Each structure stands twice: as structure tokens, then as C-alpha cells.
Amino acid sequence: MRHLILFDIDGTLVRGGPARRAFQTALSSVFGTAGEIDGHDFSGKTDPQIARELLQAAGVEEEVITRGIPKLWEGYLEELEARLPAEPMTVLPGVRPLLEHLSRQEEVALGLLTGNIVEGARLKLGSVGLDRFFSSVGGFGSDSEVRDHLPAVALKRAAQELGVDFPPRSAVVVGDTPRDVACGRYGGTRTVAVATGWHDVETLEAAGPDHVLESFHRLEEALQVLLEED
């Protein structure tokens, strides 16, 4: 294997779904407040980071936050799993053909690089049948609250699970936000930004990725960019 492609989830592979409301319900149940969640920016952040930001702004003490986090994830996953059948994620255009093609390439390993906790990622992708493209390889919000730390986690896990030591520049982080680009750059990987989320091409270009795609509509273009040799 020569390429490790690490995909973000929300805004990159899928959109929509009930995660924000599931998160709100779980936060309110465990901490008595979800803070100002309706106006809060989730993009490119880890789930633990989002929870801490909301709770700190609501005046919840650090000790209370730390003690309640495990219970928060239990409640969030229960809510998410219960809500997804009626409100599944929506697969973004071009994603299925791209993953189908990449999954057949012997020189390619697919993974995830996402702020979602690992079981949340599994539930979201499983609701639309994309979970079959991904193993446990990747970096998740449950690995670290700090998104910049996740590329190193993903590379280490790939070595453990696949038996391949991928140099950072043989990996590419694919995401839809400047924070995705920043974490890939921090981890020394290549970076590909895709304007399928809340950020336009110009904003993503300003973050300094190796490439920017408008979407995954054009399969050949996407493959050329993702499989580029450094």
C-alpha cells in the first residue's frame, strides 16, 4: 500500500441527520443545559471540544464537565441511534462512486479523520451504508479532544492494523473546513479540501491545502488529486 486516504465525515462524505439534536438532548440530560447550541459552530471540531465549549460558556465547572463526559457519550449515542432511522444522513454527490473505486485499489487504504467519537462515526456512516468502506483505521474525537493530534493517531493505528508504516506525506487528509486542512498540515500529511460543506473554494484555498475540489462529482479529477504522488 502506498496511499492512506483519511476522510472527514460531516460535510465531506455526508450531511444532515439528527446529531445536533441528539447532542443537545444528551447535554441537557447530563448537565442540565446544552448552552447556546443553536448558534454554535460545530465545523471542523471534535465532539469533546464542542461539548466543552458549550458547557464552559454556560458556566459549568470543569470538574463537573470531566465527571459527566462518559455519561454524555452514552446518552448521545443512544439518542443518535434512536433518531437515525427516521432521519438518516444524506450521502453527498459523487461519494459512493469515489469510495467504490478507491476500495478496489490494492495500493490504497481508506480511513477516517473526524471529530466524531468513534461510535458516532460508525452510526452515521452505517445509516447510509458507507461504513463498509472503512475499518478501524483513523483518528477520532474519542482519541483526542485536539483535532491537530488526530493525523498522528491515524498513522499509528494504520501501522498497527495494516502493518504498514505510512510516511506522513503518503497520507492525505480530506475535509471540508479550514480546520481539516490545518490538522493535516500540523500532522505533515497532504491535504485536500472539498467545498461541499459551509466553506467556499476561496475560503478553503486561503487555508493552504495542497488541492481544493468543488465536489466529488468529477471522479477522474478527484482520483488524480487524491492519488497524487508527493
Backbone as a ProteinNet text record, in pm:
[ID]
protein_1_A
[PRIMARY]
MRHLILFDIDGTLVRGGPARRAFQTALSSVFGTAGEIDGHDFSGKTDPQIARELLQAAGVEEEVITRGIPKLWEGYLEELEARLPAEPMTVLPGVRPLLEHLSRQEEVALGLLTGNIVEGARLKLGSVGLDRFFSSVGGFGSDSEVRDHLPAVALKRAAQELGVDFPPRSAVVVGDTPRDVACGRYGGTRTVAVATGWHDVETLEAAGPDHVLESFHRLEEALQVLLEED
[TERTIARY]
84.3	0	87.4	50.2	128.3	49.7	-83.2	-165.9	-259.5	-264.4	-361.8	-448	-575	-666.9	-760.4	-755.9	-828.1	-938.8	-1062.8	-1177.1	-1241	-1271.3	-1365.5	-1504.5	-1599.4	-1734	-1834.9	-1869.8	-1976.4	-1932.6	-2009	-1977.3	-1881.9	-1823.3	-1729.6	-1788.4	-1831.9	-1895.6	-2047.7	-2097.6	-2242.6	-2279.5	-2410	-2459.7	-2594.6	-2644.3	-2776.5	-2774	-2889.3	-2900.5	-2933.9	-2952	-3003.2	-2896.8	-2770.1	-2663.8	-2673.8	-2702.1	-2705.5	-2814.7	-2931	-3041.2	-3013.5	-2951.8	-2912.4	-2812.1	-2718.8	-2618.1	-2685.7	-2779	-2849.7	-2925.8	-2996.4	-3073.8	-2982.9	-2871.8	-2779.6	-2714.6	-2672.4	-2614	-2713.4	-2836.1	-2937.5	-2966.8	-2968.4	-2996.6	-2886.9	-2762.3	-2649.4	-2611.5	-2612.9	-2561.6	-2668.9	-2792.4	-2898.8	-2900.4	-2809.7	-2804.2	-2729.2	-2764.9	-2688.1	-2621.3	-2626.9	-2566.7	-2634.9	-2563	-2616.5	-2587.6	-2645.5	-2609.1	-2659.2	-2772.4	-2828.9	-2738.3	-2665.5	-2578.1	-2432.5	-2404.3	-2264.6	-2208.4	-2084.3	-2015.3	-1952.9	-2003.4	-1950.9	-1838.8	-1827.8	-1748.4	-1600.5	-1546.6	-1404.9	-1358.4	-1449.5	-1413.4	-1439.6	-1376.1	-1403.6	-1528	-1595.8	-1712	-1677.4	-1565.5	-1531.8	-1506	-1444.2	-1419.3	-1550.7	-1644.7	-1774.7	-1845.7	-1846.9	-1913.3	-1851	-1718.2	-1650.9	-1678.3	-1674	-1701.4	-1841.3	-1940.3	-2077.9	-2096.1	-2038.6	-2058.2	-1980.2	-1859.5	-1782.9	-1854.4	-1906.4	-1977.5	-2104.3	-2161.1	-2281.7	-2248.6	-2119.6	-2078.1	-2065.2	-2061.3	-2045.2	-1899.3	-1876.9	-1741.7	-1667.2	-1534.5	-1451.1	-1464.3	-1466	-1476.5	-1606.7	-1713.9	-1844.2	-1842	-1778.1	-1767.7	-1692.4	-1575.8	-1492.8	-1566.1	-1634.5	-1705.4	-1822.7	-1886.4	-2006.8	-1985	-1863.1	-1838.8	-1870.5	-1825.7	-1860.1	-2011.7	-2087.7	-2233	-2290.4	-2228.2	-2273	-2264.1	-2152.6	-2137.7	-2236.8	-2264	-2365.4	-2500.7	-2539.8	-2668.5	-2673.2	-2564.9	-2559.4	-2573.8	-2500.9	-2507.3	-2644.7	-2706.9	-2842.3	-2939.4	-2930	-3017.8	-2992.2	-2864.7	-2829.4	-2880.8	-2859.1	-2903.9	-3055.9	-3125.4	-3271.8	-3328.3	-3259.4	-3311.4	-3273.5	-3162.9	-3112.8	-3208.4	-3282	-3371.2	-3473	-3521.9	-3619.1	-3553.8	-3427.7	-3357.6	-3213.9	-3196.6	-3061.7	-2978.3	-2849.4	-2760.4	-2787.9	-2745	-2754.6	-2614.1	-2593.2	-2462.1	-2442.8	-2328.3	-2300.8	-2272.9	-2302.8	-2285.7	-2142.2	-2131.5	-2002	-1928.8	-1977.9	-1905.5	-1906.9	-2022.6	-2028.3	-1938.2	-1946.8	-1857	-1710.1	-1675.9	-1536.3	-1490.7	-1569.9	-1531.1	-1530.2	-1625.4	-1626.7	-1496.3	-1454.9	-1333.3	-1210.3	-1198.6	-1080	-1069.2	-1182.3	-1179.9	-1131.3	-1132.4	-1085.3	-936.7	-872.2	-731.8	-641.2	-555.1	-468.6	-368.4	-335.8	-235.8	-295.8	-425.9	-494.8	-554.7	-533.8	-602.8	-692.8	-814.1	-908.7	-922.9	-933.2	-953.8	-1035.7	-1059	-1136.8	-1051.9	-1071.8	-1006.6	-1117	-1177.2	-1301.8	-1308.8	-1378.9	-1402.8	-1508.7	-1582	-1680	-1612.7	-1676.5	-1630.3	-1652.8	-1576.1	-1569.8	-1706.5	-1783.6	-1913.2	-2014.1	-2002	-2086.5	-2057.4	-1927.3	-1888.6	-1948.5	-1938.8	-1992.7	-2143.1	-2215.6	-2360.8	-2399.4	-2332.2	-2364.4	-2340.4	-2223.3	-2192	-2276.7	-2303.2	-2385.3	-2527.7	-2578.2	-2716.1	-2735.3	-2625	-2633.4	-2543.7	-2497	-2421.7	-2279.9	-2222.5	-2083.9	-1983.3	-2031.4	-1940.5	-1859.5	-1910.1	-1841.4	-1709.7	-1691.8	-1567.7	-1454.2	-1487.2	-1388.9	-1371.5	-1245.9	-1215.3	-1198	-1121.5	-1097.1	-983.8	-922.8	-811.6	-861.8	-793.2	-829.2	-800.1	-840.4	-830.6	-965.5	-1010.9	-1147	-1146.8	-1258.5	-1270.3	-1254.9	-1284.1	-1266.5	-1119.8	-1032.9	-888.6	-823.3	-870.5	-815.5	-915	-923.9	-1007.1	-946.7	-815.2	-742.2	-734.9	-799.5	-806.3	-668.3	-578.9	-445.3	-367.5	-407.1	-337.9	-383.8	-493.5	-554.6	-477.6	-409	-331	-226.6	-157.5	-57.8	-123.8	-241.7	-316.4	-351.6	-397.8	-438.5	-320.8	-205.9	-87.5	-42.8	-46	-7.5	-104.8	-234.1	-333.6	-322.9	-290.1	-271.4	-155	-48.4	66.2	27.3	-52.3	-94.7	-192.1	-289.2	-396	-357.5	-278.8	-245.3	-103.3	-21.1	118.9	198.8	154.6	222.6	258.4	384.8	427.4	416.4	308	287.8	363.9	458.2	514.5	402.4	410.6	301.6	261.8	358.2	323.9	266.8	260.8	189.6	42.9	7.1	-131.5	-190.2	-320.3	-387.5	-511.6	-526.1	-645.1	-741.7	-865.2	-967.1	-1080.2	-1107.5	-1212.3	-1269.8	-1372.7	-1447.2	-1429.6	-1337.4	-1320.5	-1173.3	-1145.7	-1007.1	-942.7	-1021.7	-965.4	-917	-984.2	-936	-800.6	-788.6	-661.8	-553.2	-586.3	-487.6	-436.8	-525.4	-480.9	-393.8	-426.6	-341.5	-203.2	-200.5	-72.3	8.4	-57.8	9.8	70.1	-4.6	42	137.9	165	260.8	206.5	74.9	15.5	-12.8	-45.6	-104.6	-247.5	-301.4	-435.8	-515.8	-639.2	-732.8	-860.6	-897.9	-1021	-1128.8	-1250.3	-1361.6	-1473.8	-1525.4	-1621.3	-1764.2	-1787.3	-1919.6	-1987.7	-1918.6	-1975.3	-2015.9	-1977.1	-2016.4	-1915.4	-1800.8	-1694	-1677.3	-1662.5	-1647.8	-1502.3	-1480.8	-1347.6	-1245.6	-1281.8	-1186.7	-1142.9	-1237.5	-1204.7	-1112.8	-1140.7	-1058.1	-918.7	-910.6	-779.2	-692.4	-754.6	-680.4	-620	-673.8	-620.1	-491.9	-460.9	-334.8	-329.1	-436.5	-429	-346.4	-310.8	-241.6	-333	-461.2	-559.5	-695.2	-778.4	-918	-1005.4	-1108.1	-1207.8	-1341.4	-1416.9	-1550.8	-1641.2	-1622.8	-1701.7	-1634.1	-1700.2	-1650.8	-1726	-1796.5	-1874.2	-1787.8	-1671	-1584.8	-1486.8	-1519	-1444.2	-1297.8	-1268.9	-1130	-1046.5	-1103.9	-1032.8	-1004.4	-1105.4	-1088.1	-980.9	-981.4	-881.4	-741.1	-727.6	-596.4	-539.6	-624	-580.1	-549.3	-636.7	-618.2	-501.8	-473.4	-367.1	-239.2	-229.1	-108.2	11.4	121.6	245.8	312.6	364.9	429	562.2
-120	0	124.6	220.7	343.6	466.8	455.2	572.1	542.2	632.9	627.9	752.6	733.5	846	853.1	965.5	984	1087.1	1040.5	1126.5	1180.7	1308.9	1366.4	1309.8	1327.2	1272.1	1381.2	1464.2	1562.4	1674.5	1693.7	1795.2	1748.1	1631.3	1574.7	1451	1355.2	1234.5	1242.2	1299.2	1304.9	1440.3	1465.7	1585.5	1553.9	1650	1634.1	1540.2	1476.9	1382.9	1450.5	1370.8	1421.4	1446	1451.8	1454.3	1575.1	1692.9	1812.5	1800.9	1752.3	1739	1626.3	1518.7	1411.4	1463	1544.7	1605.2	1697.2	1777.5	1871.4	1797.3	1691.8	1615.2	1553.1	1496.2	1431.7	1534	1647.7	1751.9	1798.8	1822.9	1870.5	1766.7	1640.4	1533.8	1519.2	1527.4	1503.6	1628.3	1744	1865.8	1969.6	1944.8	2040	2157.4	2157.7	2263.5	2213.9	2265.9	2242.4	2370.8	2474.7	2601.5	2661.6	2747.7	2814.8	2730.1	2611.3	2514.6	2554.8	2624.1	2656.3	2746.7	2833	2922.2	2881.4	2762.9	2721.8	2659.9	2693.3	2640.1	2505.3	2398.4	2263.4	2229.6	2303.6	2258	2243	2126.9	2100.3	2078.2	2065.3	2047.3	1903.5	1863	1731.9	1738.7	1626.1	1621.8	1666.1	1618.3	1666	1816.3	1870.3	2014.9	2091.5	2046.4	2113	2109.7	1993.3	1979.6	2073.8	2076.4	2161.4	2309.7	2351.2	2491.4	2533	2449.6	2481.7	2488.3	2393	2385.2	2492.9	2520.7	2628.9	2762	2788.3	2913.6	2923.6	2809	2806.1	2812.9	2817.9	2832.6	2703	2590.3	2461.2	2445.2	2402	2389	2274.3	2291.3	2191.8	2053.5	2048.1	1919	1848.9	1925.6	1868.7	1819.6	1897	1856.4	1724.7	1718.4	1598	1475.9	1493	1380.5	1334.2	1428.5	1392.2	1347.8	1365.3	1334.1	1188.3	1087	948.9	926.7	983.3	969.3	1043.5	1155.1	1230.2	1144.4	1074.4	993.4	878	819.9	714	766.8	881.5	938.6	983.4	1043.2	1089.8	974.1	866.2	751.8	686.8	679	624.5	710.2	840.7	932.4	926.4	925.3	921.9	794.9	682.1	554.4	550.1	604.4	603	694	803.2	902.5	876.1	808.5	792.2	719.5	616.5	550.5	645.7	741.2	835.7	955.6	978.9	1096.1	1058	970.6	924.8	1036.1	1014	1106.9	1103.5	1207.2	1213.1	1203.7	1109.1	1093.8	1204.8	1270.4	1380	1328.2	1406.3	1362.8	1320.3	1207.8	1157.7	1072.6	1070.2	998.7	848.4	790.5	644.2	595.5	653.2	607.5	623.2	730.9	751.9	644	616.3	514.8	375	348.7	219.5	200.2	302.1	292.6	277.9	362.4	358.3	226.3	171.9	48.1	-71.3	-59.3	-169.4	-158.1	-51.4	-29.4	-93.3	-186	-256	-164	-52.9	38.1	144.5	133.5	236.6	177.6	246.9	216.2	334.3	304.9	409.3	417.2	539	560.3	685.6	716.8	833.4	926.8	1053.4	1155.7	1254.8	1236.7	1304	1343.8	1453.2	1494.4	1411.8	1329	1239.9	1140.2	1109.4	995.1	870.8	766	654.5	588.4	568.8	503.1	594.9	724.9	818.4	813.6	803.8	790.6	664.4	554.2	426.8	435.8	497.6	507.4	595.4	708.7	798.6	730.9	673.5	609.4	484.7	412.3	291.6	321.2	439.8	473.4	486.1	502.5	515.6	413.3	312.8	204.3	237.2	344.6	377.8	315.6	259.5	200.8	84.5	20.3	-96.4	-59.2	67.1	109.3	134	137.3	179.6	76.2	53	-32.3	56.7	10.1	90.7	190.8	192	283.1	427.5	512.9	654.1	720.5	846.2	923.7	986.6	978.8	1017.4	1112.2	1181.3	1269.5	1198.7	1069.8	991.5	959.2	982.7	964.2	1086.9	1204.3	1328.6	1440.7	1528.8	1647.3	1745.7	1735.8	1828.9	1770.3	1831.8	1775.3	1764.3	1857.1	1852.9	1726.7	1659.5	1537.5	1414.1	1424.8	1306.4	1245.2	1321.9	1256	1159.1	1197.4	1107.5	981.9	997.9	881.7	789.1	847.4	767.4	691.9	756	689.6	575	597	491	373.7	403.2	296.6	220.6	289.4	221.4	123.5	163.1	73	-50	-29.3	-140.9	-233.8	-175.6	-255.1	-314.2	-241.2	-283.5	-333.5	-307.6	-347.9	-265.9	-144.1	-56.8	73.7	111.3	240.5	344.8	419.9	523	649.4	695.6	828.2	931.5	1037.5	1136.1	1185.1	1208.4	1262.1	1157	1031.5	930.3	924.3	1000.8	1009.7	1143.6	1145.4	1270.2	1283.8	1399.5	1432.6	1506.2	1456.3	1512.3	1567.8	1697.3	1756.5	1881.8	1933.7	2045.5	2175.7	2180.7	2302.8	2341.5	2468.8	2508.6	2432.4	2389.8	2313.5	2175.8	2116.1	1989.2	2009.4	2117.6	2148.9	2172	2248.3	2281.1	2157	2063.1	1944.7	1856.3	1847.8	1770.7	1833	1965.1	2034.2	2015.8	2022	2001.8	1861.3	1762.4	1624.5	1588.5	1683	1659	1582	1563.5	1490.9	1586.3	1529.4	1610.7	1644	1749	1792	1823	1775.7	1806.5	1859.9	1980.8	2040.8	2029.5	2005.7	1992.8	2085.5	2165.7	2271	2219.1	2113.4	2053	2082.2	2157.9	2193.7	2340.4	2411.5	2551	2648.8	2600.5	2689.3	2682.3	2799.6	2803.1	2779.6	2768.1	2737	2841.2	2967.7	3074	3065.8	3039.4	3027.4	2909.1	2798.6	2679.4	2699.4	2764.9	2792.2	2876.2	2968	3054.5	2976.6	2857.9	2775.1	2702.6	2702.1	2646.3	2496.7	2431.3	2288.3	2261.7	2136.6	2100.2	2114.1	2081.8	2092.8	2129	2192.3	2217	2161.4	2087.8	2038.4	2104.9	2133.5	2186.4	2079.5	1955.3	1842.2	1715.8	1602.5	1476.2	1434	1529.1	1498.9	1438.4	1495.5	1450.3	1347.5	1221.2	1111.7	1113.5	1129.5	1124.4	1236.7	1354.2	1465.5	1436.4	1383.8	1353	1246.6	1143.9	1037.6	1089.7	1174.2	1230	1307.9	1386.2	1467	1380	1286.5	1204.6	1108	1061.7	961.2	1022.1	1150.2	1219.4	1173.8	1148.3	1114.4	1241.8	1241.4	1361.2	1385.9
0	0	0	-84.9	-94.9	-50.4	-45.3	-15	102.2	197.1	306	293.8	266	245.8	365.2	435.1	560.7	541.3	543.4	515.5	643.1	642	736.1	703.1	793	769.9	735.8	833.7	815.4	721.8	616.2	518	409.3	429.9	332	265.1	346.7	293.7	301.2	410.2	433.9	492	496.6	563.2	627	704.8	765.4	884.2	908.1	1018.5	1150.8	1255.2	1382.6	1489.2	1451.7	1552.9	1646.2	1591.1	1676.3	1781.8	1742.5	1838.8	1937.7	1891.3	1982.9	2085.4	2039	2126.3	2227.8	2179.9	2267.2	2376.9	2340	2437	2542.2	2497.4	2591.3	2683.6	2630.4	2714	2820.5	2780.3	2874.6	2981	2942.5	3036.6	3141.2	3098.3	3189.3	3267.6	3202	3264.7	3297.1	3252.8	3278.9	3183.1	3086.8	2986.6	2864.3	2748.6	2626	2581.4	2666.6	2630.1	2507.9	2439.2	2319.7	2195.5	2192.7	2089.3	1951.2	1944.5	1813	1731.1	1794.9	1720.8	1721.2	1772.5	1789.8	1662.1	1633	1514.6	1547.6	1486	1506.9	1408.6	1299	1184.6	1218.8	1183.6	1198.5	1339.9	1434.7	1575.2	1618.9	1727.5	1783	1872.2	1887.1	1976.1	2118.2	2177.1	2311.7	2316.8	2213.9	2209.1	2207.1	2125.3	2116.1	2250.4	2313	2442.7	2545.2	2549.9	2648.4	2621.6	2495.5	2462.9	2507.3	2477.5	2513.5	2664.7	2734.5	2878.7	2953	2907.9	2969.4	2953.6	2833.8	2808.9	2893.1	2929.5	3013.7	3162.2	3194.5	3333.8	3411.8	3342.6	3410.8	3453.5	3574.7	3628.2	3560.3	3548.1	3479.7	3543	3673.8	3742.6	3706.5	3696.1	3660.6	3516.1	3427.9	3287.6	3275.9	3337.4	3329.1	3383.1	3493.4	3554.5	3468.7	3396.9	3322.8	3180.2	3125.7	2984.6	2948.5	3026.1	2987.1	2976.2	3070	3065.3	2944.9	2908.7	2791.5	2666.6	2647.7	2526.8	2525.5	2638.8	2644.4	2597	2650.7	2613.3	2468.7	2422.4	2283.9	2186.4	2208.9	2117.3	2119.3	2235.3	2243	2162.9	2179.9	2106.9	1957	1918.9	1777.2	1711.3	1774.6	1717.9	1706.1	1803.7	1801.2	1692.8	1663.9	1570.5	1424.5	1401.1	1264.3	1168.9	1212.3	1116	1052.4	1128.3	1074.6	1008.3	1042.7	989	952.9	853.5	818.8	758.8	756.4	689.4	539.5	469.4	323.6	265.8	175.2	112.6	10.5	15.3	-77	-218.3	-319.4	-458.4	-489.1	-559.4	-602.4	-500.8	-377.9	-271.7	-292.9	-322.6	-338.4	-452.3	-572	-678	-641.8	-573.7	-533.7	-437.3	-334.1	-236.5	-298.5	-386.7	-456.4	-533.4	-604.7	-685.6	-596.3	-495.4	-409	-333.6	-293.3	-214.5	-295.6	-427.2	-512.8	-546.8	-502.8	-536.4	-431.8	-476.5	-383.2	-315	-378	-322.8	-231	-205.7	-128.7	-1.1	109.5	235.1	269.5	309	345.8	496.6	546.9	689.1	712.2	837.7	876.2	961	944.4	1026.6	1061.3	1179.2	1210.2	1356.4	1382.2	1519.6	1588.9	1514.7	1576.3	1668.5	1780.9	1857.5	1771.9	1796.5	1702.3	1680.7	1786.1	1769.3	1701	1720.5	1646.7	1498.4	1464.1	1323.5	1263.1	1336.9	1287.4	1263.7	1356.4	1342	1223.1	1208.4	1097.7	963.4	946	817.9	795.8	903	891	848.5	879.7	844.1	694	619.8	473.6	403.2	476	414.9	375	428.6	395.7	491.9	600.5	699.3	642	538.8	482.9	415.2	384.7	319.2	418.4	547.6	646.1	756.7	793.3	907.3	1029.7	1126.1	1246.1	1227.5	1109.2	1083.6	1082.6	1154.4	1153.6	1286.4	1294.8	1417.1	1444.8	1570.1	1605.9	1725.7	1744.5	1858.5	1991.1	1993.1	2115.3	2142.3	2044.5	2064.3	2126	2087.2	2140	2119.2	2216.3	2202.5	2102.7	2083.3	1997	1856.6	1761.4	1626.7	1561.9	1591.8	1532.7	1569	1676.1	1717.1	1640.2	1567.4	1507.5	1389.7	1304	1198.8	1253.6	1359.1	1418.8	1473.3	1533.4	1582.3	1466.8	1356	1240.2	1180	1169.9	1114.3	1204	1333.4	1427.5	1419.3	1410.4	1402.8	1271.5	1163.3	1035.3	1043.5	1110.1	1126.2	1207.2	1311.5	1396.7	1325.3	1254.7	1194.1	1058.8	982.5	846.2	832	931.1	923	824.1	797.5	702.3	772.6	766.2	819.3	708.7	711.4	610.3	650.9	568.7	594.2	588.6	668.3	668.1	529.6	440.3	309.1	214	256.9	178.4	218.3	321.5	366.8	324.2	304.6	270.3	357.3	419	497.4	405.8	398.1	309.2	394.4	382.7	463.3	400.9	465.1	407.1	483.9	580.4	658.5	667	695.7	720.1	835.3	933.4	1045.4	1000.4	902.7	847	781.2	705.8	640.4	744.8	846.5	949.4	1021	1051	1124.6	1036.6	907	817.5	804	790.9	781	908.8	1022.4	1151.6	1158.8	1106	1109.4	998	906.7	799.2	681.3	673.5	561.9	446.4	330.5	225.5	265.6	206.6	241.2	114.9	113.7	5.6	69.6	32.5	81.8	-25.4	18.2	-75.7	-30.8	-123.9	-91.1	-89.5	-12.7	-3.4	130.1	216	345	347.3	453.7	471.4	414.1	367	323	171.5	109.6	-35.4	-75.7	-206.2	-258	-214.8	-220.7	-187.4	-41.9	47.1	189.4	214.1	146.7	164.5	106.2	-7.7	-67.4	26.3	97.4	189.3	305.8	333.5	441.8	401.4	271.6	224.9	203.6	155.8	126.4	2	-20	-144	-264.4	-245.6	-353.7	-295.2	-378.2	-344	-455.9	-419.1	-513.6	-483	-587.6	-564.5	-505.5	-550	-502.4	-552.7	-531.8	-585.3	-711.2	-772.6	-893.2	-1003.9	-1024.5	-1134.1	-1079.2	-1101.3	-1041.2	-1080.5	-1207.6	-1252.7	-1191.5	-1181.8	-1119.4	-972.3	-902.4	-760.7	-740.9	-823.9	-812.2	-839	-938.3	-971.2	-852.9	-788.4	-676	-554.7	-523.8	-404.1	-414.3	-533.2	-552.5	-604.6	-599.9	-644.7	-562.2	-628.8	-559.3	-514.1	-393.7	-340.3	-410.2
[MASK]
++++++++++++++++++++++++++++++++++++++++++++++++++++++++++++++++++++++++++++++++++++++++++++++++++++++++++++++++++++++++++++++++++++++++++++++++++++++++++++++++++++++++++++++++++++++++++++++++++++++++++++++++++++++++++++++++++++++

